[in-house]
Amino acid sequence: MAELLQGWKRTGYCAEVKEEDVGKEVLLMGWSGTWRNLGALIFIGLRDRTGVMQVVFNESFTPKETFELAETIRSEYVIAVKGVLAKRAPDMVNKDMKTGAYELHATELKILAKAQTPPIYIDDDLNTQEQVRLKYRYLDLRRPSMQRILMMRHEMMQIIREYYAANGFLEIETPILCKSTPEGARDYLVPSRVHPGKFYALPQSPQQYKQLLMLSGFDRYIQIARCFRDEDLRADRQPEFTQIDLEMSFVDMDDVLAMNEGFIRTLLKKTLDVDVKLPLPRMTYKEAMETYGSDKPDTRFGLKFIDVSDIARQGEFSAFKDAVEQGGSVRCINVEGGVDKFSRKQIDELAEHVKIYRAKGLAWMSMKPEGMQCSFAKFFTIEQMNALVERVNAKTGDIVFFIADAKDVTACTALGALRLEVGRRLSLADDKKFELLWVVDFPLLEYDEEEKRFVAMHHPFTSPKDEDLALMDTDPSKVRAKAYDMVLNGNEIGGGSIRIHSSELQEKMFRTLGFSKEQAWARFGFLMEAFKYGTPPHGGMAFGLDRLVMLIAGTNNIRDVIAFPKVQTAACLMTDAPDTVDDKQLRELHIRTEE
């Protein structure tokens, strides 16, 4: 490359030229994009990460040998061009380009690397299957939209570091090879060569290490941490991901929330110029579930739930009556003006949609101008139907959807999924709005029907609320946690808790989770031992960086914000990872594979 450049050095980036550069010689380097040969004129769109500069080769000012060399350029050649920056004629200005008022009149040219015809177009209007894009990810990343997203990610990481450093946080790295403590998602395991038969785990989060840092006296810790979870993927989930991990000592919940509200306000202001009013509203988990059917409610639109269980049980409709009598509920949403927006076929589609969330069916009441149509009216008296109409405030033009279930949580969850689907179909959520809130007072525990025991809703180091401590012995299901999630437009972007800092309470938590003392010490003994030596009250949280970038960049695909992501099978299409290894490597690790 030194021979090719022969001392040539860029004077700057393509899209960073200024008015004062006009008339001066500049030297730009990048990839050839658009290419037009008009005979005596050749136009090339020279592209680097900042944008595109139009380069003009003209027989009137470009030396003959340079012009002839320019005729050989094709798409995605890597070139260096020296020339004079000129202003375009007013009628030739391209307002769609950052550099649309300028062009480079080329006098010298070097072709630094030739390129074969790329298998995908380097263009934002690309209409190529994602699998092909991911196989040639290095080409996909040349596209301006992808480069903008990754540059925004970089900018966000600088804001993160600046904000927390200004607030006294120390950036400390924690190990990637750690001990497997199975309680949560499945670990990625790494076999040890020097300890035959033993394994490291890749961290699902730095949770225990950051708590140990609090014991060590580093009262404010921050890390942009790589984390790993071997679980089934979704559109917004990757097996390896990045979180903004932080912990604070000598704090209560209000302190942690205030610190991180300040962060999100700073981040949105600096990236999108969005003003966030503080303090953020808080909603209890119970209210979120009973009003929106989700612990991450999208509050950009209404469709709040209405509980009609007391009226519904009065009729003879068994789906309603049985659900309430078995301890469940009947809830509904009133889609105002929705009569003309949902055909019978579309209602049937919605009924199939809620079955995904274990709902047994979908009932409806349509307030048409010619009169009410209802899927269950024949099971109710006129007075009972009037009471329902009044409760849900149904008017002509409205359509009301009902879901009933013997388990209240199922009714709420299914209706929450319906609410989001209706909101999506009717475009009820304003994409330009940024609705933030905290969800607080989560249950500490949830019962696992398969394992027949309680499991931690967040993780086993989460502290119960002081006023609920007595319930740990009598009714663990009713214990609330000092836990909190930050929600943005229906997406959980971060969560955390105040931690248990008493070894006695931590042991009690493990007992409640069904661990014997021996099991608890085998898995978490190092942390429980550390708690004996003076542990400050502490708490923290973690933001999902990938999801934050996704939301701020305005894409709905988390793979767009990660340079080299995996697909839904946790495979890399570009490198073919995971792959087999040779027998020698396996023998060194004392491992044998089976078909």
N, C-alpha and C positions, 0 to 999 in steps of 0.2 A: 504493500500500500504506500510505503514511503516513496518508492519509485514512481508510482502513478501520480501522487500528489505533487512531487517535486517542489516542495516548499509552499504550495498553495494552502492558504488558511481561510476559512470562512470569515467574512466581515460581520456576519449576523445570520439570523433566521429569515426565512422567506417572508413571513407575515409581520416582521417587526421593523420593516423599513419606515422611515419617517420623512416628513416633508423636507427637512433639511438635507436629506440624502439625495434629493433630485439633482441631477447633473454630475454626481460623483460616481467614481468607479466602485462597484461592489462585487463581491464574490460569494455566490450562493451554492449550496450543495443539497442534493436530495434525490427524489425519484421522479421520473418522467411519468406524468399522468396522461392528460389529454394531449393529442398530437395531431397537428394538421399541416399538410404540405400543400401550399397554394402555388408552387412553382418558384417564383422569385421571393416568396415569403414562407417561413416555417414558424408556426406557433407551438410552443410546448408549455404545458402547465407543470411547473416545477413544484414539487410538494415535499414539505417536511412536517414535523409535528405541530408547527404553528399555523400552517395554512398553505396556500398556493400562490405562487407568483407567475404571471404570464411572461415567458421569455420569447423574444422576437429575434429570429435570425433573418436578416434582410441583406440581399446582395449589395445594397447601396452602402451599408456600414459594417457588414460582417465579412472578414477576410475569406477568400475563396476556399481555402483548405478547411476552415472552421465550418463554413456553410455546408461543404460536402460531407464533413463528419456528422453534422446535425441531421443530414438526410438519412443516416443509418440508424438513428435512434428509434426505438420502439417502446411500447408500454413497459413500465417498471424498470427501465434501465436506471442505474445509479450514475448520476452525472454531477460534474462541477462546472459552473458557468461564471465567466467573468464578463462584465459589461458595465454600461452606464445606465443608471436608473433614470427613467423618463416619466413624465406625466402623460396619461392618455388624453386624447382629444375629448372634449366634454361630451360629445355624442357617443363615445366609445366606452364611457365609464360603466363598469359592471357593479351595480349596487348590491348584488348578492355575494360579492367577494370582499373580504376584509381589505385586500390589496387592489380592489377593482379600479382605483384611480391611477395605478402605476403599471409600468411594464419595464422589463429589463432588456435593453438593446445589447445583444450578445456580441462580444468581440473575440472571446476565446472559449474553448470547450474541452473538457476531458471526460471521456467515458470511463468511469471507475469500475463498473461491473455491468455485464449484459444480463438479460433475464429471458427465460423462456416465457411463452404465453401463460399467464397465471391461470390456475384452475378455477379461481373465483375473481369477480370484478372488484377492484379496489374502489368501491363507490358506496355511498350511503343509501342509494336506492336499490341496494342488493336484494335480489329475490332468490336466494339460494338456501337450501335446506340447512338447518343449524348443524346437523351432523357433518356436512361438508365443510362448513365454516370452522368447526372445531378441529377437524382433521388438519386443516391448513390454518391454524390459529395465527401463526406468525404473519400470514397475509391478511387475515381478517382484522388483526390489530393495526394494520396500516390505514384502515378506513378512518376518516376524520371523526365520525361519531364515537368510535371506540377509543380513539386517542383522547378526545375531550373527556370521556368518562374517567379514564385512568389518570388524567391530569387533575381532574376534580378530586379523585380519591387522594392523590398526593397532597393537594391543597388542604383537604380535610384533615389529613394526618398532621400537617404542620399546625393547624388551628388547635387540634387536640393537645398536642404537646405544649404549645404556647399557653393555652388556657390553664391547664392543670399545673404547669411549672409556675405560672404566676400566682397560683393559689397554694404553693408550698408542697406540691407532690413531687416525689422522687421517682424517676423511672428506673425500675429494677427488673432484671430478667430472672425468670424462674426456669427450672429444668424442663426439657422436652422428654427425656427418658425418666420415668418415675414409676412408682409402685401402683399396681392395679388394685383399685378399691371398688369392686363392683357394687354400685348403688346408683342407678341412673341408666344412661345409655350404655350400649356395649362398647367396651374398650377396643382400640387397636393394640395388638400385642406385638412386642419385638423380642425375639429369642436372644438369649445371651450366649455368646460363644465361650466366655471364660467362666460362666456359672451354668454348667450343663443342666438342662431341664427347668431352668428358671427364665422368667420373662420380665421385661420392662413393659409398661403401658405408655402410650402417648397420651398427653393430658387432655381430658375433656374440658377442663378449665384449670387455671392455677389456684383454685379455691383454697386448698389446704396450705399451699405455700404462702399465699398472701396473708392468711391468718397467722401463720408463723412469723411473718415479717412484722405484724402488729405486736406479737410477743417480744420481738427482737428490738422494739423501740423505734422502728421506722413508721411514724404515725400517719404518714400519708404516702401511699404507694400508687403508682400508675404503670401500666404496661400495655402496649399494643401487642396482644398475645396471640400466637397461633394455637388453635385448639382442634381436636380430632374426635369424631364420634362415628363409630361403625354402626350406622342405622340406615333404614330405608330412606331414600331421598325423596324430596318434593321439589317443586319448581323453585322454592326459596330456601333450599337447604343444600349444603355441600358436606362431604365427609371431612374436609379440612376447611377451617374458616378462621376468621380473625375477629377478636373482640377487644373492645376498649375496657380493660380490666382495672378496677381501682378498689382501694380499701382505705378506711379512715379510723383512727382511734379516738377515744374520749368523745364520742358523738352519740346522739340519739337519731331517730328516724328523720326528724325535721331537718337536722343538719345535713344529712346525706341528700335528702330531696332538694334542699335549697342549693347545694353545691352543683348538683347535676342539672337543675333547672337553668342555672346560670350558663352551664356549658351548652345546652341545646339552644338557648336563646342566642348565644354568641355564634354558634355554628350556623344557624339558619340566617342570621343577619349577614355574616361574612360571605356565605356561599350564594344565597338567593335574595339577599336584601329583604328578608321577611322579618317583620317585627313580631315578637312573641311577648304577650302580656303575662307577667308573673304576679303572684304565684300561680302555678298551674292548678286547675280544678282537680279535686280528688273524688273518686267514686269507690265505694266498697265493692268487693268481689260479689257480695250478695246482690247489691243493686245492679251491678253490671249484668249478671246472669239473668236476673228476673226482669230486667228492662230491655236488654239487647240480646240475651242468649249467648253472650261471649265474654270472656275475661279480657278481650282486647277490642272493645266496642268502637265502631266507626261512628262518630258523633257528628259527621258532616251532614247527615240527613236524619229525619225523624223516624217514623214507623216504630214508635215505642210500643212495647207489649202492653196488652190490656188483659188482666186476669178476670175471666168470667166463670170461674169454677163454681161459684155459689149458685149462679143462675143455671149453668149448664147441667148441673146434677139434678135439677128439678124436673127435667124432661125425661122422655123414655128412650132417648138415643143412647144405646148401650156403650158406644165408643166413648161418649162423654161421661155418662153416669158411672161406668165401671172404673174409669181412670181416676175420678175424684174419690170414689169410695175406697179405692186401693191406696190412697195417700198421694196420688199424683195431682195433676192440674189440667185445666183447659185454658189456653191462652191464645190471643189473636193479635193481628195487626190490621189496621184500617188503612187501605191504600186509597187515599182521597182522589177522586176523579179517575179511578183506575178501571171503571167498567168497560170503557171502550178500548182499553189497552191490553186486555187479556181475553182472548177467545177461549172457547171450551177446550180446544186442542192445547193451547198454551197452559191452561190450568192443569190439564192432565200431565203436561211436562213438568210442571212445578210439583205435582203429587209424586212423580217418580224421583224428582230431585231430593225431596225430603226423606224418602225411604233410605237414601244413602246414609242418613244420620239417624237411622233406626226408628223413624216415625212410621206408624202403621198406616197412616193415610192423611189426607188433607181435606178438610171440610171448608165450605165457602158460602158466602152470602153476598149476592150481587144486587145492588140498589139501582135497578134499571128505571128509566122514566115511565115505562108502562107498568111497573110494579116490581116487587121483590122476587128474585129467584134464589132459592136456597137449597143446598144439598141435604138438609136435615130438618126442614121446617115441619114436615108431617109428624115429627115426634114431639112437637112442642105445642102448647096452647098459644092462642093469639096474644094473651097477656104476657106469657113468657118470652115470646118472640119480640114483643114491644119492649120488654125490659132489656133484652139483649141489644136491640137497636139503640136504645137510649144509653146503655152503658158504653158502647163503642162509639157513640156519637156519629152513627152512619147516616149520611145524607144521600139524596139522589145523585147518582154518578159514582158513588164509592163502591169498592169491593173489599170484603173483609175475609181474611183467611184464618182458619182455626186449626190448631193442633192440640191433641189430647194424648196424654200418656200416663200410665200408672207411676212412672218415675218422673218427678218434676224436672229433674236435670235433663232428661231426654226430650221432654216437651220444649224446654227452653232452648236447648242446643239446636234441635231441628227447626224451631221457629226462627232462631237466629240465622241459620243457614238460609232459610227462605227469605228473611228480611234482606240479607245481602244480595241474593239472587234477584229479587224484585228491584232493589236499588240499582243493581248493575244493568238490568234490562231497561229501566226507565231513566238511567243516567242521573240519578238523584244526588250523587256525591259530586261536589265541585272540585275538580282536580287542582284548582288554583288555591284552594284553602288548605291550611295546615292546622288541624285540630289536635291539640295535645292534651293529655290528662294523665293522672296517676290512677292506677287501680291498686287499692290497699286492702288490708285485712283478709288476705287469702286464708283458706283453711291450712293448718299446719300439715295435716295428713290426709290421705285418701286411701280407701280400702281397695286392695287388689283382690279381685274375685278368684283369679287363677292361683295366686300364692296363699290366699286366705290369711292375709295379714295387712296391717297398715304399712304404707310406704310414704316417704316424704314427698309432698307436692313439689317442693323446690329442691332442697337437699337436706341431709340430716344435721347440718350445722346451723339451720335457721332457728332463731329464738322464738318461743311462743310468747304471746302477749301476757304481760304480768297478771292481768285480771283473769286469765284463763288457765293459769298453772294448775289449779286444783282439779280441773277437768282431765288432766293427763291420766289420772288414776281412775276416774269414774266414767267419762265419755270422751275419749280421744277425738272422735269425729267432729266434736264441736269446738275444738281448740283452734283459735285463730293465730296466725303467724305475724311477726313483725316483718312482713314481706311486702314488696311493692314492685310494680311494673310500670314503665313509662310507655304510653301508647300514642302512636302518631297515625292518624287516618286509618284506624282499624288494624294497625300492625304493631306488634310488640317490638319495640326497638331496644329495650333494655330492662333489666330487672335485677333485684337484689334483696338484701335483708339485713337486719341487725342480727349478729351472730350470737350463738351461745358462747359464753366465755367462762362458764363454771364447769369444772370437770364432773361434779355431781349431777348437774342438769344434763350434761352431754351423755353421761352413762344412762340416765333415765330415758333420754330420747332413744338411745339404741335399744334399750329394753322394750320400749313401746313399739319399736320397729321389728321386734321379734328376734333380735340378736341376743345370744347368750353373752355373758361377760367375756368369755374366752374368744368368741367370734368377733366381738367388737374390738378387743385389744389386738387380735391377729390382723384385722384390717386397718384400724385407725389408731393403734396403740401409740405411735410416735406423736400424734396430735394430742391425745388424751394425757400422755405423760407431760407434754409441754405445758398444758393447762395448769399443772400443779405449781408452776414457778412464777406466778404473778402475771395474770392476763388482763389487759385493759379492756373495758367495754369497746366494742368495735363493730363496724358494719361497712357495707360497700355495695357495689353493683357492677354489672358489666353491660356494655352496649354492644350489639351486633354491628360491627363496622360495615360488613358487606351489605346488610339490609339497609343501613343508614345511607350508604352511597347509592344504593338502588333507588330509594325513595327520593333523595335529593336530585339525582340525575334524571328522574322521570322515566325510568324503564321498569318493566314488570318482570324482568328476567334476571335473577341474581348472577347468572353466568356472564352477563354483559359487564359486570363490574369487577370481575376477577380475571387476571391476565391469562391464566392457564387453568380453566375449571375442569371438573369432572362431569360426566353425564350421569343420568339417573341410575346407572348400574355401578356407579363409583369408579368408572374406567376413564382413562385419558385416551381419546381417539387419536391424538397427535403422536404420542409416544408408545401407545399400546400397553401402558401400565394399567393394572398389574400384569406381570408376565411370569413365566417359569424361570427358574434359576437352575444352574447345573448341579449335578449330584455332589460335586466336591464342596460347594458352598453349604449344601444341606448337611453333609456329614460333619462339617466343622461346627455346625449349630446343633448337632445331635438330633436331627429331625429327619423323619421319613414320611413321605406323602403316600396316600392311598387313593386308588381310583374311586 
